Amino acid sequence: MKSKIKKQNKNQVLSEDARQSQNFYQSDLILKDYFSSFIPARVIAYLDQHMEQMGAIAAQEMNKLSQLADRYPPQLNRRDAYGKEVFEIEFHPSYQDLIAIAVKSQMFHVKWDEHLQQRFGGYQHQMGFGIGFLYAMTELGVFCPLCMTDGVARLIQQFATEEDQARLLPHFSTLEPNDFYTGAMFLTEKAGGSDVGANLVSARHFKDDLYYLNGEKWFCSNANAEVIFVLARTDQNIQGTKGLSIFLVEKKLKDGSRNPMEIYRLKDKLGVRSMASAEIELTETIGQLIGEEGQGFKIMTEMINLSRLYNAVAALSGTRRAIIEAYQFLSFRNTFGKSALSHALIRDKLEELGASYVALFLLTFHTIETLDLADQGDEEAKELLRLLTPMSKKYTAQEGVYMVRESMELMGGMGYIEDTVIPRIMRDMMVLPIWEGAGNIMTLDMLRALFKSKGLSKMMAIISEEIKKIKDDYSILEKEKNELIILAKTFADLSQESLEVSAKYFFDRLCHLYKIALVIKHQHDGNIAWMKPTLNYLIRLLKKENEGIRTPLTKEEIEHLIAWKF
């Protein structure tokens, strides 16, 4: 008895039996349930081993690599020892190790290998993002170049010549890191920013489908990419996005020489420090026209929309990791004479974070599933995707930043120390509401989709179908749905300013109701432990009952909601 008391009274942060997950895939009951329940067994039979491997690597060796890559960001060498301009970007060895892990994980191989495309058609995005979700739980910085790479491969497969497809696509599907090409999208300019139609970079034809590109790109993420898509204006008299064309730019020309691109400087960013973002001057840079002149922005939207979905997955992964770091910490922390999880206010906060996360998880992977359906030619899925993509991007980022901050607070001072994971996640997460279109841009994109697609009617049909499955609280859900339908009909009569502001709050409510429908849709006996408290929490918010008399979930109920075994 004496030795037991002495053990408990040691001056230490966590109890002696403290532990952390050694495999994020094995630990994550929510992720495993989703894939085993909603992905065909033949797909899981192939994917499961790769998820297992990625889960172990993300939980173990990637942690150290990510810390190093963040601590030692890339450096620009403008000239060599003899004064020759080289514009080389040097990375810490950990960066290349992280790239190699991504390549070997098969997150791209399952999407771009032609044999696997035939074998698993209709599930490639779910497969790739399943592996990528686990990767991004540890490394959000390198996940950006990986995002750009996937987008470049998508444009090449859809719009490039057969010759270029045969030459370049194997570099994206390869399992050999030394053969792997990364991609980039040089879009943003000083004058334009989110207003892409204000871009100034020019393109001058010189032979065949080749052009000289001239001008400055202001924010070039993955600046060292081998393959880049660039928007430029072939006719300066045609203003707006209608005057933009898109060009395939390769880092090296066919003769092996460097394609002229002058890197002014690397961005000194708050987060995602592991990867290189730069300001780049294009001076007679050679680019190959893709598609027709003036169709550049339309083509680029294919890459932008995929990037927005990557943004959502990144936000989801960062949020999950932060919640789990706090949850694992609290599971072995004693304060004021009892376990941290025994405190009601801590459990109340974990209920909020856990339920909000489950809802965002379903929204994101539902969007990924919809993209897979759309790529298979499903017209209804294409309509729904126009609304779901900006919705997923906006709310995962917006809510994710808040949830990471709250997770940090749950850990107290330990959560603020750079030796732990959450400060890096916090810094990395801060860019996600901004990248690929800030929240206001997402609202405007959803508004355009509202008028130009059938996405809202499809979304309302799903809501109606699902909410009828539950007897309790059906009336409040039906009332909310009908109010939103009536409100949407009034939009045509509003001034532009009133329309935009009203739309912001309309989509807040619509997204919340849709998340409730998705919880109902995906709930089954095997996941009721986290789905039921999630549904109760979301409906309580809808009823605005959070300010009344409350009873917190029990410790066991919180454990079921977080759904994390370790």
C-alpha positions as semicolon CSV with decimal commas, in nm:
position;residue;x (nm);y (nm);z (nm)
1;M;0,000;0,000;0,000
2;K;0,283;0,241;0,085
3;S;0,453;0,191;-0,251
4;K;0,122;0,252;-0,431
5;I;0,068;0,583;-0,252
6;K;0,423;0,691;-0,328
7;K;0,371;0,611;-0,697
8;Q;0,056;0,824;-0,711
9;N;0,219;1,121;-0,538
10;K;0,513;1,158;-0,776
11;N;0,562;1,508;-0,912
12;Q;0,482;1,432;-1,277
13;V;0,250;1,558;-1,549
14;L;0,087;1,225;-1,639
15;S;0,031;0,901;-1,455
16;E;0,288;0,627;-1,501
17;D;0,061;0,419;-1,723
18;A;0,028;0,705;-1,975
19;R;0,040;0,596;-2,339
20;Q;-0,040;0,715;-2,689
21;S;-0,166;0,546;-3,002
22;Q;0,096;0,363;-3,205
23;N;-0,131;0,330;-3,509
24;F;-0,381;0,600;-3,602
25;Y;-0,581;0,366;-3,827
26;Q;-0,618;0,093;-3,566
27;S;-0,713;0,351;-3,303
28;D;-0,967;0,546;-3,506
29;L;-1,299;0,364;-3,470
30;I;-1,484;0,633;-3,669
31;L;-1,255;0,604;-3,971
32;K;-1,249;0,224;-3,961
33;D;-1,625;0,202;-3,928
34;Y;-1,684;0,435;-4,220
35;F;-1,459;0,242;-4,455
36;S;-1,576;-0,103;-4,347
37;S;-1,944;-0,003;-4,363
38;F;-1,963;0,211;-4,676
39;I;-1,678;0,093;-4,902
40;P;-1,710;-0,243;-5,085
41;A;-1,524;-0,538;-4,934
42;R;-1,317;-0,589;-5,250
43;V;-1,182;-0,233;-5,216
44;I;-1,114;-0,270;-4,845
45;A;-0,933;-0,599;-4,908
46;Y;-0,675;-0,403;-5,106
47;L;-0,678;-0,077;-4,912
48;D;-0,676;-0,202;-4,554
49;Q;-0,309;-0,303;-4,544
50;H;-0,202;0,036;-4,678
51;M;-0,418;0,217;-4,424
52;E;-0,261;0,002;-4,151
53;Q;0,090;0,088;-4,269
54;M;0,015;0,458;-4,301
55;G;-0,152;0,462;-3,960
56;A;0,158;0,320;-3,794
57;I;0,401;0,550;-3,976
58;A;0,190;0,861;-3,904
59;A;0,172;0,774;-3,533
60;Q;0,541;0,699;-3,497
61;E;0,829;0,797;-3,727
62;M;0,650;1,085;-3,902
63;N;0,621;1,280;-3,578
64;K;0,997;1,341;-3,559
65;L;1,026;1,407;-3,933
66;S;0,747;1,666;-3,921
67;Q;0,904;1,845;-3,626
68;L;1,236;1,867;-3,811
69;A;1,082;1,982;-4,138
70;D;0,892;2,252;-3,950
71;R;1,196;2,362;-3,749
72;Y;1,427;2,374;-4,052
73;P;1,222;2,520;-4,339
74;P;1,346;2,530;-4,701
75;Q;1,614;2,779;-4,800
76;L;1,664;2,958;-5,133
77;N;1,999;2,955;-5,311
78;R;1,977;3,216;-5,585
79;R;2,331;3,165;-5,716
80;D;2,601;2,901;-5,709
81;A;2,960;2,960;-5,594
82;Y;3,053;3,111;-5,933
83;G;2,768;3,360;-5,948
84;K;2,552;3,162;-6,188
85;E;2,180;3,198;-6,115
86;V;2,041;2,860;-6,015
87;F;1,736;2,943;-5,799
88;E;1,758;2,614;-5,616
89;I;1,548;2,542;-5,308
90;E;1,720;2,330;-5,046
91;F;1,517;2,119;-4,806
92;H;1,602;1,950;-4,481
93;P;1,639;1,572;-4,539
94;S;1,322;1,516;-4,337
95;Y;1,120;1,680;-4,616
96;Q;1,235;1,427;-4,872
97;D;1,164;1,149;-4,623
98;L;0,808;1,278;-4,585
99;I;0,764;1,288;-4,963
100;A;0,896;0,932;-4,988
101;I;0,647;0,814;-4,725
102;A;0,362;0,968;-4,925
103;V;0,476;0,804;-5,249
104;K;0,514;0,460;-5,092
105;S;0,183;0,490;-4,907
106;Q;-0,002;0,449;-5,241
107;M;-0,221;0,757;-5,184
108;F;-0,145;0,848;-5,548
109;H;-0,081;0,503;-5,685
110;V;-0,438;0,394;-5,611
111;K;-0,565;0,695;-5,808
112;W;-0,332;0,717;-6,106
113;D;-0,215;0,365;-6,180
114;E;-0,415;0,268;-6,489
115;H;-0,469;-0,091;-6,374
116;L;-0,602;0,018;-6,035
117;Q;-0,822;0,279;-6,206
118;Q;-0,991;-0,002;-6,397
119;R;-1,005;-0,228;-6,093
120;F;-1,142;0,024;-5,844
121;G;-1,322;0,275;-6,067
122;G;-1,562;0,485;-5,862
123;Y;-1,363;0,465;-5,537
124;Q;-1,027;0,622;-5,620
125;H;-1,084;0,948;-5,434
126;Q;-1,213;0,771;-5,125
127;M;-0,912;0,539;-5,132
128;G;-0,656;0,813;-5,185
129;F;-0,809;1,046;-4,928
130;G;-0,841;0,763;-4,676
131;I;-0,463;0,718;-4,680
132;G;-0,408;1,095;-4,707
133;F;-0,625;1,161;-4,401
134;L;-0,391;0,951;-4,187
135;Y;-0,083;1,117;-4,338
136;A;-0,219;1,467;-4,272
137;M;-0,288;1,386;-3,907
138;T;0,087;1,433;-3,864
139;E;0,204;1,644;-4,159
140;L;-0,013;1,925;-4,297
141;G;0,270;2,118;-4,463
142;V;0,377;1,854;-4,714
143;F;0,010;1,769;-4,767
144;C;-0,010;2,095;-4,969
145;P;0,245;1,989;-5,237
146;L;0,070;1,652;-5,244
147;C;-0,260;1,832;-5,301
148;M;-0,110;2,031;-5,587
149;T;0,037;1,713;-5,736
150;D;-0,296;1,533;-5,742
151;G;-0,459;1,835;-5,905
152;V;-0,191;1,855;-6,174
153;A;-0,236;1,485;-6,252
154;R;-0,611;1,540;-6,279
155;L;-0,572;1,821;-6,533
156;I;-0,317;1,625;-6,735
157;Q;-0,545;1,322;-6,756
158;Q;-0,847;1,533;-6,853
159;F;-0,697;1,795;-7,082
160;A;-0,340;1,715;-7,193
161;T;-0,243;1,533;-7,513
162;E;-0,211;1,155;-7,511
163;E;0,163;1,198;-7,558
164;D;0,194;1,418;-7,249
165;Q;-0,030;1,185;-7,050
166;A;0,188;0,885;-7,138
167;R;0,503;1,083;-7,051
168;L;0,392;1,247;-6,725
169;L;0,124;1,039;-6,552
170;P;0,362;0,751;-6,465
171;H;0,559;1,002;-6,256
172;F;0,250;1,055;-6,038
173;S;0,152;0,689;-6,003
174;T;0,504;0,565;-5,931
175;L;0,599;0,393;-5,608
176;E;0,963;0,505;-5,647
177;P;1,032;0,839;-5,472
178;N;1,320;0,921;-5,710
179;D;1,083;0,900;-6,009
180;F;0,806;1,101;-5,845
181;Y;0,707;1,444;-5,979
182;T;0,530;1,698;-5,766
183;G;0,293;1,956;-5,911
184;A;0,194;2,317;-5,852
185;M;-0,061;2,579;-5,952
186;F;0,072;2,932;-6,006
187;L;-0,244;3,136;-5,982
188;T;-0,224;3,425;-5,738
189;E;-0,090;3,768;-5,834
190;K;-0,044;4,092;-5,641
191;A;-0,322;4,280;-5,816
192;G;-0,558;3,985;-5,828
193;G;-0,549;3,779;-5,512
194;S;-0,890;3,615;-5,485
195;D;-0,998;3,822;-5,787
196;V;-0,836;3,596;-6,046
197;G;-0,989;3,799;-6,327
198;A;-0,748;4,084;-6,240
199;N;-0,440;3,873;-6,321
200;L;-0,177;4,039;-6,542
201;V;0,077;3,772;-6,646
202;S;0,093;3,763;-7,025
203;A;0,140;3,484;-7,275
204;R;0,292;3,540;-7,622
205;H;0,273;3,268;-7,886
206;F;0,597;3,171;-8,057
207;K;0,544;2,828;-8,219
208;D;0,302;2,538;-8,230
209;D;0,125;2,524;-7,892
210;L;0,413;2,694;-7,708
211;Y;0,404;3,042;-7,554
212;Y;0,639;3,275;-7,369
213;L;0,499;3,369;-7,027
214;N;0,596;3,697;-6,862
215;G;0,497;3,849;-6,530
216;E;0,499;3,783;-6,157
217;K;0,312;3,521;-5,958
218;W;0,280;3,635;-5,598
219;F;0,206;3,318;-5,401
220;C;0,349;3,002;-5,557
221;S;0,305;2,707;-5,323
222;N;0,533;2,410;-5,391
223;A;0,765;2,641;-5,578
224;N;1,008;2,359;-5,661
225;A;0,750;2,150;-5,850
226;E;0,849;1,963;-6,165
227;V;0,512;2,026;-6,334
228;I;0,315;2,349;-6,297
229;F;-0,010;2,487;-6,434
230;V;-0,004;2,865;-6,489
231;L;-0,284;3,106;-6,579
232;A;-0,184;3,384;-6,820
233;R;-0,354;3,633;-7,051
234;T;-0,306;3,581;-7,425
235;D;-0,498;3,896;-7,517
236;Q;-0,461;4,192;-7,282
237;N;-0,772;4,348;-7,435
238;I;-0,993;4,071;-7,298
239;Q;-1,044;4,144;-6,931
240;G;-1,161;3,920;-6,649
241;T;-1,138;3,543;-6,634
242;K;-1,259;3,515;-6,995
243;G;-0,920;3,640;-7,112
244;L;-0,719;3,379;-6,921
245;S;-0,563;3,068;-7,073
246;I;-0,385;2,786;-6,897
247;F;-0,033;2,659;-6,965
248;L;0,162;2,351;-6,871
249;V;0,505;2,463;-6,749
250;E;0,780;2,215;-6,671
251;K;1,075;2,291;-6,448
252;K;1,315;2,155;-6,707
253;L;1,294;2,192;-7,081
254;K;1,331;1,899;-7,319
255;D;1,704;1,961;-7,358
256;G;1,748;1,938;-6,981
257;S;1,810;2,309;-6,928
258;R;1,623;2,513;-6,668
259;N;1,298;2,677;-6,776
260;P;1,360;3,043;-6,681
261;M;1,178;3,131;-6,358
262;E;1,331;3,377;-6,113
263;I;1,248;3,317;-5,748
264;Y;1,252;3,651;-5,564
265;R;1,214;3,505;-5,218
266;L;1,047;3,231;-5,017
267;K;0,749;3,331;-4,806
268;D;0,810;3,344;-4,431
269;K;0,483;3,184;-4,328
270;L;0,309;3,145;-3,993
271;G;0,258;2,774;-4,056
272;V;0,309;2,495;-4,310
273;R;0,676;2,590;-4,293
274;S;0,796;2,253;-4,421
275;M;0,706;2,334;-4,781
276;A;0,822;2,616;-5,007
277;S;0,596;2,905;-5,109
278;A;0,758;3,171;-5,323
279;E;0,727;3,489;-5,525
280;I;0,830;3,404;-5,882
281;E;0,896;3,615;-6,189
282;L;0,826;3,445;-6,521
283;T;1,058;3,584;-6,788
284;E;1,018;3,424;-7,128
285;T;0,916;3,111;-6,944
286;I;0,803;2,845;-7,189
287;G;0,453;2,712;-7,140
288;Q;0,238;2,477;-7,343
289;L;-0,121;2,582;-7,408
290;I;-0,373;2,337;-7,262
291;G;-0,719;2,347;-7,413
292;E;-0,833;2,652;-7,606
293;E;-0,734;3,011;-7,548
294;G;-0,970;3,182;-7,304
295;Q;-1,071;2,853;-7,139
296;G;-0,798;2,865;-6,876
297;F;-1,001;2,949;-6,571
298;K;-1,268;2,693;-6,656
299;I;-1,001;2,424;-6,679
300;M;-0,825;2,545;-6,366
301;T;-1,145;2,512;-6,162
302;E;-1,109;2,133;-6,187
303;M;-0,783;2,163;-5,997
304;I;-0,913;2,431;-5,761
305;N;-1,215;2,224;-5,659
306;L;-0,998;1,921;-5,589
307;S;-0,766;2,145;-5,387
308;R;-1,062;2,267;-5,185
309;L;-1,145;1,909;-5,099
310;Y;-0,783;1,853;-4,995
311;N;-0,819;2,163;-4,780
312;A;-1,122;2,005;-4,612
313;V;-0,939;1,677;-4,550
314;A;-0,639;1,866;-4,411
315;A;-0,867;2,059;-4,172
316;L;-1,040;1,737;-4,071
317;S;-0,710;1,558;-4,007
318;G;-0,559;1,844;-3,809
319;T;-0,875;1,870;-3,602
320;R;-0,880;1,498;-3,529
321;R;-0,515;1,497;-3,425
322;A;-0,561;1,795;-3,191
323;I;-0,867;1,642;-3,024
324;I;-0,686;1,313;-2,984
325;E;-0,376;1,476;-2,838
326;A;-0,595;1,648;-2,579
327;Y;-0,801;1,336;-2,513
328;Q;-0,498;1,111;-2,464
329;F;-0,343;1,373;-2,235
330;L;-0,658;1,411;-2,025
331;S;-0,698;1,036;-1,996
332;F;-0,381;1,022;-1,785
333;R;-0,392;1,360;-1,614
334;N;-0,505;1,403;-1,253
335;T;-0,616;1,747;-1,132
336;F;-0,778;1,862;-0,808
337;G;-0,763;1,510;-0,669
338;K;-0,929;1,322;-0,953
339;S;-0,895;1,223;-1,317
340;A;-0,927;1,514;-1,560
341;L;-1,206;1,331;-1,743
342;S;-1,401;1,324;-1,416
343;H;-1,448;1,701;-1,434
344;A;-1,788;1,795;-1,581
345;L;-1,668;2,101;-1,773
346;I;-1,395;1,903;-1,945
347;R;-1,647;1,639;-2,050
348;D;-1,883;1,911;-2,172
349;K;-1,610;2,054;-2,394
350;L;-1,516;1,709;-2,526
351;E;-1,882;1,651;-2,613
352;E;-1,881;1,968;-2,820
353;L;-1,552;1,882;-2,993
354;G;-1,633;1,516;-3,045
355;A;-1,981;1,571;-3,189
356;S;-1,868;1,859;-3,410
357;Y;-1,586;1,645;-3,545
358;V;-1,811;1,349;-3,630
359;A;-2,042;1,581;-3,824
360;L;-1,751;1,733;-4,018
361;F;-1,607;1,388;-4,088
362;L;-1,932;1,275;-4,247
363;L;-1,969;1,597;-4,447
364;T;-1,615;1,566;-4,585
365;F;-1,623;1,200;-4,679
366;H;-1,974;1,240;-4,820
367;T;-1,830;1,508;-5,048
368;I;-1,545;1,277;-5,148
369;E;-1,795;1,001;-5,228
370;T;-1,995;1,250;-5,435
371;L;-1,681;1,340;-5,631
372;D;-1,623;0,973;-5,708
373;L;-1,980;0,945;-5,834
374;A;-1,947;1,262;-6,040
375;D;-1,628;1,134;-6,202
376;Q;-1,823;0,825;-6,307
377;G;-2,073;1,041;-6,491
378;D;-2,348;1,075;-6,230
379;E;-2,518;1,403;-6,326
380;E;-2,702;1,447;-5,994
381;A;-2,372;1,406;-5,811
382;K;-2,216;1,676;-6,030
383;E;-2,496;1,916;-5,937
384;L;-2,467;1,838;-5,566
385;L;-2,088;1,866;-5,577
386;R;-2,104;2,230;-5,686
387;L;-2,262;2,312;-5,351
388;L;-2,087;2,053;-5,135
389;T;-1,729;2,140;-5,232
390;P;-1,725;2,502;-5,111
391;M;-1,945;2,404;-4,816
392;S;-1,703;2,135;-4,698
393;K;-1,405;2,362;-4,752
394;K;-1,553;2,654;-4,559
395;Y;-1,689;2,476;-4,254
396;T;-1,411;2,225;-4,195
397;A;-1,158;2,509;-4,193
398;Q;-1,371;2,754;-3,996
399;E;-1,474;2,505;-3,727
400;G;-1,141;2,322;-3,732
401;V;-0,939;2,626;-3,629
402;Y;-1,172;2,677;-3,333
403;M;-1,157;2,312;-3,228
404;V;-0,777;2,300;-3,239
405;R;-0,762;2,610;-3,020
406;E;-1,005;2,453;-2,773
407;S;-0,801;2,131;-2,770
408;M;-0,493;2,335;-2,689
409;E;-0,671;2,496;-2,395
410;L;-0,779;2,157;-2,263
411;M;-0,411;2,067;-2,229
412;G;-0,332;2,393;-2,048
413;G;0,026;2,514;-2,068
414;M;0,142;2,180;-2,209
415;G;-0,070;2,240;-2,518
416;Y;0,113;2,566;-2,584
417;I;0,465;2,423;-2,576
418;E;0,635;2,360;-2,910
419;D;0,768;2,027;-2,786
420;T;0,414;1,897;-2,825
421;V;0,218;1,860;-3,149
422;I;-0,070;2,105;-3,108
423;P;0,123;2,435;-3,158
424;R;0,241;2,318;-3,500
425;I;-0,106;2,197;-3,588
426;M;-0,247;2,532;-3,476
427;R;-0,005;2,726;-3,696
428;D;-0,065;2,494;-3,991
429;M;-0,443;2,506;-3,952
430;M;-0,457;2,886;-3,964
431;V;-0,398;2,890;-4,339
432;L;-0,687;2,656;-4,423
433;P;-0,967;2,919;-4,399
434;I;-0,759;3,128;-4,644
435;W;-0,614;2,885;-4,899
436;E;-0,814;2,799;-5,210
437;G;-1,060;3,080;-5,141
438;A;-1,139;3,238;-4,805
439;G;-1,472;3,189;-4,629
440;N;-1,637;3,482;-4,806
441;I;-1,534;3,342;-5,143
442;M;-1,684;3,005;-5,046
443;T;-2,010;3,179;-4,954
444;L;-2,019;3,348;-5,295
445;D;-1,942;3,018;-5,470
446;M;-2,223;2,846;-5,281
447;L;-2,450;3,133;-5,376
448;R;-2,362;3,090;-5,746
449;A;-2,427;2,718;-5,716
450;L;-2,763;2,794;-5,559
451;F;-2,873;2,981;-5,872
452;K;-2,688;2,783;-6,140
453;S;-2,724;2,422;-6,028
454;K;-2,979;2,183;-5,886
455;G;-2,758;2,122;-5,584
456;L;-3,000;2,275;-5,332
457;S;-3,295;2,066;-5,446
458;K;-3,081;1,751;-5,430
459;M;-2,958;1,849;-5,085
460;M;-3,311;1,916;-4,961
461;A;-3,426;1,581;-5,100
462;I;-3,156;1,405;-4,899
463;I;-3,251;1,603;-4,588
464;S;-3,620;1,514;-4,631
465;E;-3,545;1,146;-4,686
466;E;-3,324;1,118;-4,379
467;I;-3,509;1,324;-4,119
468;K;-3,823;1,117;-4,173
469;K;-3,636;0,816;-4,035
470;I;-3,645;0,952;-3,680
471;K;-3,961;1,002;-3,477
472;D;-3,825;1,230;-3,207
473;D;-3,747;1,589;-3,306
474;Y;-3,881;1,534;-3,658
475;S;-4,100;1,845;-3,642
476;I;-3,814;2,086;-3,561
477;L;-3,606;1,944;-3,849
478;E;-3,894;1,966;-4,094
479;K;-3,968;2,322;-3,979
480;E;-3,604;2,424;-4,030
481;K;-3,598;2,270;-4,377
482;N;-3,917;2,447;-4,485
483;E;-3,793;2,781;-4,352
484;L;-3,474;2,745;-4,555
485;I;-3,667;2,664;-4,871
486;I;-3,886;2,971;-4,825
487;L;-3,584;3,188;-4,748
488;A;-3,400;3,071;-5,061
489;K;-3,698;3,173;-5,275
490;T;-3,673;3,532;-5,149
491;F;-3,310;3,567;-5,263
492;A;-3,401;3,663;-5,619
493;D;-3,564;3,986;-5,496
494;L;-3,277;4,106;-5,275
495;S;-3,012;4,362;-5,355
496;Q;-2,668;4,215;-5,413
497;E;-2,539;4,331;-5,075
498;S;-2,837;4,195;-4,885
499;L;-2,819;3,874;-5,085
500;E;-2,454;3,812;-4,999
501;V;-2,493;3,880;-4,628
502;S;-2,817;3,681;-4,604
503;A;-2,656;3,391;-4,788
504;K;-2,380;3,366;-4,529
505;Y;-2,628;3,288;-4,251
506;F;-2,848;3,080;-4,480
507;F;-2,558;2,844;-4,554
508;D;-2,467;2,824;-4,186
509;R;-2,814;2,687;-4,118
510;L;-2,823;2,470;-4,429
511;C;-2,490;2,310;-4,350
512;H;-2,599;2,236;-3,994
513;L;-2,921;2,072;-4,110
514;Y;-2,739;1,873;-4,376
515;K;-2,491;1,743;-4,120
516;I;-2,785;1,620;-3,912
517;A;-2,921;1,437;-4,218
518;L;-2,582;1,277;-4,282
519;V;-2,560;1,153;-3,924
520;I;-2,902;0,991;-3,961
521;K;-2,805;0,847;-4,300
522;H;-2,485;0,685;-4,174
523;Q;-2,605;0,571;-3,832
524;H;-2,622;0,196;-3,770
525;D;-2,593;-0,044;-3,479
526;G;-2,213;-0,058;-3,501
527;N;-2,155;0,317;-3,464
528;I;-2,446;0,424;-3,244
529;A;-2,201;0,494;-2,959
530;W;-2,075;0,810;-3,130
531;M;-2,357;0,881;-3,374
532;K;-2,632;0,910;-3,111
533;P;-2,456;1,174;-2,895
534;T;-2,357;1,358;-3,213
535;L;-2,717;1,370;-3,332
536;N;-2,841;1,478;-2,989
537;Y;-2,583;1,757;-2,976
538;L;-2,663;1,888;-3,325
539;I;-3,038;1,889;-3,262
540;R;-2,986;2,061;-2,929
541;L;-2,797;2,339;-3,107
542;L;-3,079;2,368;-3,359
543;K;-3,329;2,403;-3,078
544;K;-3,100;2,655;-2,907
545;E;-3,125;2,458;-2,582
546;N;-2,759;2,486;-2,486
547;E;-2,824;2,767;-2,241
548;G;-3,071;2,579;-2,021
549;I;-3,016;2,323;-1,747
550;R;-2,761;2,071;-1,868
551;T;-2,640;1,728;-1,764
552;P;-2,294;1,637;-1,896
553;L;-2,218;1,307;-2,065
554;T;-2,059;1,046;-1,844
555;K;-1,693;0,955;-1,878
556;E;-1,791;0,633;-2,055
557;E;-2,017;0,823;-2,298
558;I;-1,730;1,062;-2,379
559;E;-1,501;0,768;-2,447
560;H;-1,760;0,624;-2,686
561;L;-1,803;0,961;-2,861
562;I;-1,432;1,021;-2,916
563;A;-1,412;0,660;-3,042
564;W;-1,036;0,623;-3,007
565;K;-0,868;0,305;-2,882
566;F;-0,510;0,324;-2,761
